[in-house]
């Protein structure tokens, strides 16, 4: 097969969550496909995608949230050998072929394998941005190659919760953002006295917390001290660069005596969106989870009655359970929870190319307090 007829793969990626696959040359295929996990809201950009680059190909796939004005590493992979060539990285806040502004030009391609470039994103918010990798100059193999990724430039909105802890225990605060992003979000935290004082009621604590790309929260722990003088309140104050907005920048910790019931539900670090690649027969969906304290975790994976009937699964209720898991988790110890599929689901999913499911996870601590988190799961070949 000659070079013009071969398929060549180019990918744009950043952090853990941004990825685009391109089949070229555009004169023959003109198709782009986002292969990364869904964005925080799971919106499929097919509904409002615009043309990107030569050939009029459209952006495909969910958008990825990144921080305006931030430095970001873009990587791509060359899958077939070709003569030396260069690429440009462009960005449009309008989401189509107009208004592309060069970010970096003349990036040399070194041949087969992974390559990367560090760029500075435009310093303005936009809900409809496009990051474009395009071949620079005269094509060397049959046509101009390009790749496009949907990007929302959105300033991270960060908050911290309030917690109650028994004197002598550890207060675990959850620092969170509304939805998963394509970049890490790092903030500083430090404790401050309230009616309880450092050294008497709690241990003074400071440091940095990072919400990793693709997740929505990070945990911060503050040890408290036992004894009658330990009760009262203290604060955990957040700070960070101008690129972060704090919707709630102070968390209050309330230290109670040992005989006061604990009414604070456990905190969970779990993805709100999850993409699972289908290869062969799928037996279970694996979900990374961390609980702030010892807890019992119950997970139910469901599909709607309409979807179930389309897959040949019996359905009477509005939703049909196709997988479940019940496990005990140790405080602050990351776990890989396997939600095992039913026999009917294993059989039905063999012919699925793409399917959306809902995972409901309930964490219950030893005091009977519980927290429920919903995750959108996408199965995709």
C-alpha positions as CSV (number, residue, x, y, z in Angstrom):
1,X,0.0,0.0,0.0
2,X,1.4,3.4,-0.9
3,X,1.9,6.3,1.6
4,X,-1.2,8.1,0.4
5,X,-3.4,5.2,1.2
6,X,-1.9,4.3,4.6
7,X,-3.5,5.4,7.8
8,X,-1.4,7.6,10.0
9,X,-2.2,8.4,13.6
10,X,-1.6,11.7,15.2
11,X,-2.7,12.5,18.8
12,X,-3.0,15.6,20.9
13,X,-2.9,15.0,24.6
14,X,-2.3,16.9,27.8
15,X,-2.0,15.8,31.4
16,X,-4.1,12.7,31.9
17,X,-7.3,13.8,30.2
18,X,-6.8,15.4,26.8
19,X,-6.5,13.2,23.8
20,X,-7.4,13.5,20.1
21,X,-6.9,10.9,17.4
22,X,-6.6,11.8,13.7
23,X,-6.8,9.6,10.7
24,X,-5.2,11.2,7.6
25,X,-4.5,12.3,5.0
26,X,-7.5,14.6,5.2
27,X,-8.2,14.3,1.4
28,X,-9.0,10.7,2.0
29,X,-10.4,10.4,5.6
30,X,-11.1,14.0,7.0
31,X,-12.0,12.6,10.4
32,X,-11.0,13.4,14.0
33,X,-11.9,11.6,17.1
34,X,-11.5,12.6,20.8
35,X,-10.3,9.6,22.8
36,X,-9.9,11.1,26.2
37,X,-12.2,10.6,29.2
38,X,-15.3,12.9,29.2
39,X,-15.2,16.4,30.6
40,X,-16.8,17.4,33.9
41,X,-20.3,17.7,32.5
42,X,-20.0,14.9,30.0
43,X,-21.4,16.9,27.2
44,X,-20.7,15.5,23.7
45,X,-19.3,18.2,21.5
46,X,-20.9,16.7,18.4
47,X,-24.0,18.7,19.1
48,X,-22.2,22.0,18.6
49,X,-19.0,21.2,17.0
50,X,-17.5,23.4,14.3
51,X,-15.1,22.8,11.4
52,X,-11.4,22.6,12.2
53,X,-8.6,22.8,9.8
54,X,-8.3,21.6,6.2
55,X,-11.0,19.4,4.7
56,X,-13.8,20.8,6.9
57,X,-13.5,18.0,9.5
58,X,-15.3,18.7,12.7
59,X,-14.2,18.5,16.3
60,X,-15.5,15.3,17.8
61,X,-15.8,14.3,21.5
62,X,-16.3,15.9,24.9
63,X,-14.5,19.1,25.8
64,X,-11.7,19.3,28.4
65,X,-11.5,22.1,31.0
66,X,-8.1,23.9,31.2
67,X,-7.0,27.0,33.1
68,X,-6.7,30.3,31.1
69,X,-3.2,31.6,30.8
70,X,-1.6,28.4,32.2
71,X,1.4,26.5,30.9
72,X,0.3,23.2,29.4
73,X,2.2,20.3,27.9
74,X,0.8,18.9,24.7
75,X,1.9,15.5,23.4
76,X,1.3,13.7,20.2
77,X,2.4,10.4,18.7
78,X,3.6,9.6,15.2
79,X,2.7,6.1,14.2
80,X,4.3,5.7,10.7
81,X,7.7,6.8,9.4
82,X,7.8,9.8,7.1
83,X,10.3,12.5,5.9
84,X,11.1,15.4,8.3
85,X,8.3,18.0,8.7
86,X,7.1,20.6,11.1
87,X,3.8,21.4,12.9
88,X,2.1,24.5,14.3
89,X,-0.1,24.6,17.4
90,X,-3.0,27.1,17.1
91,X,-5.9,28.1,19.3
92,X,-9.3,29.5,18.6
93,X,-11.7,30.9,21.2
94,X,-14.6,30.7,18.6
95,X,-14.5,27.0,18.1
96,X,-14.3,27.0,14.3
97,X,-11.9,27.6,11.4
98,X,-11.9,31.4,12.0
99,X,-9.9,33.2,14.6
100,X,-7.1,30.7,15.0
101,X,-4.1,32.3,16.7
102,X,-0.6,30.7,16.6
103,X,0.6,29.5,20.0
104,X,3.8,27.8,18.7
105,X,5.1,27.4,15.2
106,X,7.7,25.3,13.4
107,X,7.7,22.4,15.9
108,X,10.0,19.8,14.4
109,X,8.7,16.2,14.0
110,X,11.3,13.7,15.0
111,X,9.6,10.7,13.4
112,X,7.9,7.7,14.9
113,X,7.0,7.9,18.6
114,X,5.8,10.3,21.3
115,X,6.6,14.0,21.0
116,X,5.6,17.1,23.1
117,X,5.6,20.9,23.3
118,X,5.0,23.2,26.2
119,X,2.5,26.0,25.4
120,X,0.9,28.9,27.2
121,X,-2.9,29.0,26.8
122,X,-4.8,32.2,26.0
123,X,-5.5,34.2,29.1
124,X,-9.3,34.4,28.7
125,X,-12.3,32.2,29.5
126,X,-14.2,30.5,26.7
127,X,-16.7,27.7,26.5
128,X,-16.0,26.9,22.9
129,X,-12.2,26.8,22.3
130,X,-10.3,24.6,19.9
131,X,-6.7,23.5,20.1
132,X,-5.4,22.7,16.7
133,X,-2.2,20.7,15.6
134,X,-1.6,21.4,11.9
135,X,1.1,20.4,9.5
136,X,3.3,23.4,8.6
137,X,4.3,24.0,5.0
138,X,4.0,21.6,2.0
139,X,2.7,18.1,2.9
140,X,5.3,15.4,2.6
141,X,2.8,12.4,2.4
142,X,-0.2,13.0,0.3
143,X,-2.1,15.7,2.3
144,X,-2.2,18.1,5.2
145,X,-2.6,16.4,8.6
146,X,-4.4,18.1,11.4
147,X,-5.8,17.3,14.8
148,X,-8.3,19.2,16.9
149,X,-9.3,19.1,20.5
150,X,-12.3,20.8,22.2
151,X,-11.0,23.0,25.1
152,X,-13.0,25.0,27.6
153,X,-10.8,27.7,29.2
154,X,-12.4,27.9,32.6
155,X,-10.9,29.3,35.8
156,X,-11.0,26.6,38.5
157,X,-13.6,27.2,41.2
158,X,-12.3,25.7,44.5
159,X,-14.1,25.1,47.8
160,X,-13.5,23.3,51.1
161,X,-16.0,21.7,53.3
162,X,-16.7,21.9,57.1
163,X,-16.1,18.9,59.3
164,X,-16.7,17.6,62.8
165,X,-14.2,15.5,64.6
166,X,-14.0,13.8,68.0
167,X,-11.1,15.1,70.2
168,X,-8.0,13.1,69.6
169,X,-9.2,12.1,66.1
170,X,-8.1,13.3,62.6
171,X,-10.2,16.0,60.8
172,X,-10.4,15.2,57.1
173,X,-11.3,18.2,54.9
174,X,-12.4,17.8,51.2
175,X,-11.1,20.4,48.8
176,X,-13.2,20.2,45.6
177,X,-14.0,21.6,42.2
178,X,-17.4,21.3,40.4
179,X,-16.1,18.8,37.8
180,X,-13.1,17.0,36.4
181,X,-10.6,19.0,34.4
182,X,-7.8,18.3,32.0
183,X,-5.1,19.9,34.2
184,X,-4.1,19.7,37.9
185,X,-5.4,22.3,40.3
186,X,-3.0,23.0,43.2
187,X,-3.7,25.2,46.2
188,X,-2.1,26.0,49.5
189,X,-3.7,25.4,52.9
190,X,-2.9,26.4,56.4
191,X,-4.7,26.0,59.8
192,X,-5.7,29.0,62.0
193,X,-6.9,29.3,65.5
194,X,-10.6,29.6,66.4
195,X,-12.0,28.8,69.8
196,X,-9.5,26.0,69.8
197,X,-5.8,26.7,69.6
198,X,-2.9,25.0,67.8
199,X,-0.9,22.9,70.3
200,X,-3.9,22.6,72.7
201,X,-6.8,21.6,70.5
202,X,-5.2,20.7,67.2
203,X,-1.9,20.3,65.4
204,X,-0.9,23.3,63.3
205,X,-0.8,22.1,59.7
206,X,0.1,23.6,56.3
207,X,1.0,22.5,52.8
208,X,-0.3,22.1,49.3
209,X,-3.1,20.0,48.0
210,X,-3.5,19.0,44.3
211,X,-6.7,17.9,42.6
212,X,-5.3,15.7,39.9
213,X,-6.5,15.9,36.2
214,X,-9.6,13.8,35.7
215,X,-10.7,14.0,39.4
216,X,-12.8,16.4,41.4
217,X,-11.3,16.5,44.9
218,X,-8.3,16.1,47.2
219,X,-8.2,15.4,51.0
220,X,-6.4,17.4,53.7
221,X,-6.0,16.0,57.2
222,X,-5.5,17.9,60.5
223,X,-4.7,15.8,63.7
224,X,-6.6,17.0,66.8
225,X,-5.5,16.5,70.4
226,X,-7.3,14.6,73.2
227,X,-8.3,16.3,76.5
228,X,-10.8,18.8,77.9
229,X,-9.0,21.8,76.3
230,X,-9.2,20.2,72.9
231,X,-12.8,21.1,72.1
232,X,-13.7,24.1,70.0
233,X,-13.3,25.3,66.4
234,X,-10.4,26.0,64.1
235,X,-10.1,27.0,60.4
236,X,-8.3,25.7,57.3
237,X,-7.7,28.6,55.0
238,X,-7.0,28.1,51.3
239,X,-4.8,30.3,49.1
240,X,-3.4,30.1,45.6
241,X,-2.5,31.9,42.4
242,X,-4.8,34.4,40.7
243,X,-5.7,31.6,38.3
244,X,-7.9,30.0,41.0
245,X,-11.2,31.4,42.3
246,X,-12.2,30.3,45.8
247,X,-16.0,29.9,46.1
248,X,-15.5,28.8,49.7
249,X,-11.9,29.4,50.8
250,X,-12.2,28.6,54.5
251,X,-13.2,25.3,56.1
252,X,-14.3,25.1,59.7
253,X,-13.3,22.1,61.9
254,X,-15.4,21.5,65.0
255,X,-13.7,19.4,67.7
256,X,-16.2,17.8,70.0
257,X,-15.9,15.7,73.2
258,X,-15.7,12.0,72.8
259,X,-19.3,11.5,74.1
260,X,-20.8,13.8,71.4
261,X,-22.2,11.8,68.4
262,X,-20.3,12.1,65.1
263,X,-22.7,13.4,62.5
264,X,-20.3,14.1,59.7
265,X,-20.6,11.8,56.6
266,X,-17.4,10.3,55.2
267,X,-15.7,12.1,52.3
268,X,-15.0,10.2,49.1
269,X,-12.4,10.8,46.4
270,X,-14.0,9.2,43.3
271,X,-14.3,10.2,39.6
272,X,-17.6,11.8,38.6
273,X,-16.9,10.6,35.0
274,X,-15.2,7.4,33.9
275,X,-14.5,5.9,30.5
276,X,-13.9,2.1,30.2
277,X,-12.4,0.6,27.0
278,X,-14.2,-2.5,25.8
279,X,-11.8,-5.3,24.8
280,X,-13.3,-8.8,24.6
281,X,-15.7,-9.8,27.4
282,X,-16.0,-7.2,30.1
283,X,-16.4,-8.8,33.6
284,X,-16.2,-5.8,35.9
285,X,-15.8,-2.0,35.9
286,X,-12.9,-0.9,38.1
287,X,-13.3,2.4,40.0
288,X,-10.5,4.1,42.0
289,X,-11.9,5.2,45.4
290,X,-10.5,6.7,48.6
291,X,-12.7,7.1,51.8
292,X,-11.7,9.6,54.5
293,X,-12.4,7.0,57.2
294,X,-13.1,3.3,57.7
295,X,-16.3,2.8,55.7
296,X,-18.4,0.2,53.9
297,X,-18.8,1.0,50.2
298,X,-21.8,-0.1,48.2
299,X,-21.8,0.5,44.4
300,X,-24.7,-0.2,41.9
301,X,-24.2,0.1,38.1
302,X,-27.5,0.7,36.3
303,X,-28.9,1.4,32.9
304,X,-32.4,2.7,31.9
305,X,-35.2,0.3,31.0
306,X,-35.2,1.6,27.4
307,X,-31.4,0.8,27.0
308,X,-31.9,-2.6,28.7
309,X,-34.6,-3.7,26.3
310,X,-32.5,-2.6,23.4
311,X,-29.8,-4.9,24.7
312,X,-32.1,-7.8,25.2
313,X,-32.1,-7.6,29.0
314,X,-35.3,-8.0,30.8
315,X,-36.5,-4.8,32.4
316,X,-39.6,-4.0,34.5
317,X,-38.4,-1.1,36.7
318,X,-37.3,2.3,35.4
319,X,-33.7,1.2,35.9
320,X,-32.0,-2.1,35.7
321,X,-29.0,-3.1,37.8
322,X,-26.2,-4.6,35.7
323,X,-23.4,-4.6,38.2
324,X,-22.7,-4.3,41.9
325,X,-20.0,-4.3,44.6
326,X,-19.8,-4.1,48.4
327,X,-16.4,-3.6,50.0
328,X,-14.9,-2.3,53.3
329,X,-12.3,0.4,52.9
330,X,-9.6,1.5,55.3
331,X,-9.4,5.3,56.0
332,X,-7.3,7.2,53.5
333,X,-6.1,4.1,51.7
334,X,-6.7,4.2,47.9
335,X,-8.6,1.2,46.6
336,X,-9.5,-0.2,43.2
337,X,-13.2,-1.3,43.6
338,X,-14.3,-3.9,41.1
339,X,-18.0,-3.5,40.2
340,X,-18.8,-7.0,38.8
341,X,-21.3,-7.3,36.0
342,X,-24.3,-9.6,35.9
343,X,-24.2,-12.6,33.5
344,X,-26.9,-10.9,31.3
345,X,-24.8,-7.7,31.1
346,X,-21.6,-9.6,30.2
347,X,-23.4,-11.2,27.3
348,X,-25.2,-8.1,26.1
349,X,-22.1,-5.8,26.3
350,X,-20.2,-8.1,23.9
351,X,-21.9,-6.3,20.9
352,X,-21.8,-2.8,22.4
353,X,-19.7,-0.1,20.8
354,X,-20.6,2.7,23.1
355,X,-22.9,2.8,26.1
356,X,-23.6,5.2,29.0
357,X,-24.3,3.9,32.5
358,X,-24.9,5.4,35.9
359,X,-22.8,4.2,38.9
360,X,-24.2,5.1,42.4
361,X,-21.8,4.7,45.3
362,X,-22.8,4.9,48.9
363,X,-20.1,5.1,51.7
364,X,-21.2,4.5,55.3
365,X,-19.0,5.0,58.2
366,X,-19.0,3.1,61.6
367,X,-21.3,5.8,63.1
368,X,-23.9,5.2,60.4
369,X,-23.3,8.4,58.5
370,X,-23.4,8.0,54.8
371,X,-22.5,9.9,51.6
372,X,-23.7,9.2,48.1
373,X,-21.8,10.0,44.9
374,X,-23.0,9.4,41.3
375,X,-20.5,8.6,38.5
376,X,-21.3,8.7,34.7
377,X,-19.6,5.6,33.2
378,X,-19.1,5.3,29.4
379,X,-18.2,2.0,27.8
380,X,-16.5,2.4,24.5
381,X,-14.6,0.3,22.0
